[in-house]
Each structure stands twice: as C-alpha cells, then as structure tokens.
Amino acid sequence: MEQKKQSIISRDGVSYLVPFILVTSCFALWGFANDITNPMVKAFSKIFRMSVTDGALVQVAFYGGYFAMAFPAAMFIRKYSYKAGVLMGLGLYAIGALLFLPASWTGMYYPFLVAYFILTCGLSFLETSCNPYILSMGSEETATRRLNLAQCFNPMGSLCGMYVAMNFIQARLNPASTEERALLSDSEFTAMRDSDLMVLIAPYLAIGAVIALMFLVIYLTRMPHNADQNHDVHPLATLRRICSIDYYREGVIAQFFYVGVQIMCWTFIIQYGTRVLMGEGMSEQQAEVTSQQYNIVAMVIFVSSRFICTYFLKFINAGALLGLLAAVGACLTVGVIAIDGRMGLYCLVAISACMSLMFPTIYGIALQGLGDDAKFGAAGLIMAILGGSVLPPLQASIIDQGTVFGLPAVNVSFVLPLLCFAVIIVYGWRTWQRTR
C-alpha cells in the first residue's frame, strides 16, 4: 500500500492507472491532429494555387478553434465533469474530421477551414479537460512530473500525424509544381484539384472513425471524480481570482509565445527545407517530402528529449530547466537565421529538443496551487494556444516577400521564434527566482 501512495498516478492509496492510460491516449490523438495539419499549409497552397499567407489560414482556423472554445469548455467542465468534457471533445473532433468529406465535394477552400475549426473546438475541450484531469490523478507534489509523463505521448501521436501526412498525403499528391499548376486551364486545374482533395481527406476520415471508437470506450469506462466535487459556475469571480496570481498570468503569456514558436518551427520547416533542398537540385515535390522527413526527425528528437527532461525534473528546478532550454533554443534560432544551407536546417531540427519540456512545464507551473480553479485556469492556458493562430500568418507574410534585406525571407522570418524564446527565458528565470 505504501508503494501505491508513492506512485505518481495514485492518490490517497487509490490507483488511477486505467483512467490515466485512457486520458493519456487522448494526448496522442490531438497530437496526431496537430501534426498532420502543419504540412497542410503547403498542401492547400498548392492544391488551390494560393500564397503561403492564404495557406496559413489553416493554422488560423485550427488554433482559432482552441481560443474560441476554451472558456465555454471550462464552464461546461465546471458544471458537469472532466469526463463529460473529454467526451464532448472527442465528439466534436470526430464531427470535424468527418466533415472533410462534404468539404471536398464543394471543391472550395473555406469549407475545410470550417471543418478544421469544429475539429479544434473538440481539441480545445480535450486539452481543457485532460491536462488538469491528469494533474488531479495524484499528489500536487508530483503533478508537473505526471503531466510531463502524459505529454510524452502527445508527440508520439504527432509522429504518426507527420508520417501519415508524408506518406499518405504529400507523396500521393499530383507531383506538378506550383509553377506548373499555375499554367493549367480551368478544367485541368479542377480535375487535378479534385483528385488531390480525395487524397487529402482519406486520413481525416480514418481518424474520425478512430475517435468515434475512443468516445465509446471512455463513455463505457468508470472514471474518477476526485476533482469534480464543485459544480458551481462563477466565471468572473474565478477569473479575477486567478488573474491576480502573477505566475499564472505570466504563464498564460509564456504559453502564447511557446505555442507560437512550436507551430512556426514545425510548420515552416517545410518551406525552409524546400528552399534549401531545391537549391541543391531536388524537384519541388521531392524537396517537400524530404523536408517532412526532417520534420519527423525533429519530432523523434522532441519525444526523446521530453522523456529525458521529465527525468531531470526530479533533480532540477522546473523554472531553471525551462529557462536554460529556451536560451539554447534561442541560440539555435540565430543559427537558422544566419546560416544558409543544410547547417541552418540542422539547427531548425535541433530546436525541437529545447521545446520538448515547455508546454507541460509552463502549464504545471501556472496551475500550481489553483485547486478547483484549475478548471478555469486551464482554459486560459488553452486560449493561449491562440499563439499558434496569430504568429504563423505573420511569419508567412514575411516568407511571401521572397527576400528581406538581401537575405532569403524564410530565414529572416525566424526572427519571430527568436523573440518567442526570449519571453520564455524571462518566465523561466522568474519562476526559478520565486521557487528556488
């Protein structure tokens, strides 16, 4: 019994192993959605003959859904339960994914954005529910470690999403380059577009079916209610209370910039790598697929680093480790900007090792000691995912310039991730000062 009490997934002698596994599987499922979507910026740009900036509207719709639904999700969870929030999230996720089929029938871009928005409203429910649910499945002393452990499975889903995007979408799209597509007649363009859209939607329909099955499994499983006792909804009073806490308030800001840097580095590695590899003589499609392979390597590094960093959290102050990793990430970003060719691409891949710890650590620090207010606190941190909607289009608008100050615009655009890392360094340092 004593051994159970020391486990990071038990509380008051009660083991939460099965609920922990089920909720942790949801981390992998939204990781899949996140990282099958990043390459779609480039894919939609080609399929609909649009600029990178227009293609980046995928990220606006995707992360806009997170922002729009976070507080409604928190109120729903507060009134009902974490389990109800998880089920609502899975339901919206499945509906959004399955809407890709009717969106493809229209042959238009904007219905896909609607489908993405609905899908990510579901992801917002999932993240608002699952993160604090995991925090509640054990003692507060082990909460940040427990969340880091659960979050280790998020990039595993991301790896699956990247693999599917590369092998079942990017590699199967018509190999015609952007320039060749621009020369097609309207009828030729329509035929190619419709063929490519059928390739693109197949993985989304498959994941929609998987999510529906997951919904049934969790619905039929008994889940803990240890954090669900208070069902009163007082959003304004709760918001005033938690926003008066400096480490929570600053955590929301840090999370905004962290999600921005993550999405920028993983989305525009395709553009960065494609430019570098085409400069070496590759065709555009080959360069895109190879760039996605580099993205997968980055995710493998991310997964490995998260397990390693979760272990180091047993010995190192969370704020200190967060600030150190952000500083190394900033140095690598300078390399991405200043070094042309493969070395710059290697620096971009290596940044993922530094990002691995950041989301769950910022999350755990910001919610520490909030108790039942963590339900609304979680909503603020999920709304901060808006950084993934706001910052990538800004970077895309720089990339569309072609060259800036005589340098490749895609290189210069990584000034934005550099600024994001600077914000995270400050939050890590302030956390270390407060908790050392």
Secondary structure, DSSP 8 states (H G I E B T S, - for coil): -HHHHHSTTEETTEE-HHHHHHHHHHHHHHHHHHHHHTTHHHHHHHHTT--HHHHTHHHHHHHHHHHHHHHHHHHHHHHS-HHHHHHHHHHHHHHHHHTHHHHHHHT-SHHHHHHHHHHHHHHHHHHHHHHHHHHHSS-GGGHHHHHHHHHTTHHHHHHHHHHHIIIIIITTS----HHHHHTS-HHHHHHHHHHHHHHHHHHHHHHHHHHHHHHHHHHTS----TT-------HHHHHHHHHT-HHHHHHHHHHHHHHHHHHHHHHTHHHHHHHHHHHTT--HHHHHHHHHHHHHHHHHHHHHHHHHHHHHTTTS-HHHHHHHHHHHHHHHHHHHHH--SHHHHHHHHHHHHHHTTHHHHHHHHHHTT-GGGHHHHHHHHHHGGGHHHHHHHHHHHHHTTSEETTEEHHHHTTHHHHHHHHHHHHHHHHHHHHH-
